[in-house]
Amino acid sequence: MNLRAWLHLADEALLPVQVSPEALRRSEQRAVVLQLERLIAYPMVQRRLAEGRLSLHGWHYVIEEGEIYVFDAWQGRFVPASVASHSGTGPYPLLESDGQTLPD
């Protein structure tokens, strides 16, 4: 895969809204969730997650704040690592691309 193709993987995360700092942050976070979804789609990853031999972490670093936000799959949102009760570790339920948990 070349660089252009790799960069286009983030296209799906872009929000169709007016550009703003909040929209950019949400797009960045959506890109993290999409990467987790893509990883989880691999059978070898699913197997190791089920066996407890692999943990996935979704982190979003906000340089301006000096804060790392961890993706909490059960809450379906990013929380500041400084107040999170965990490091963003799964297991992950099935997720929508916006980070919302799908109903069973």
PyMOL commands that set and color helices and strands:
alter all, ss='L'
color gray80, all
select helices_A, chain A and resi 3-8+11-13+21-40+43-51
alter helices_A, ss='H'
color red, helices_A
select strands_A, chain A and resi 59-62+67-72+77-80
alter strands_A, ss='S'
color yellow, strands_A
deselect
rebuild
show_as cartoon
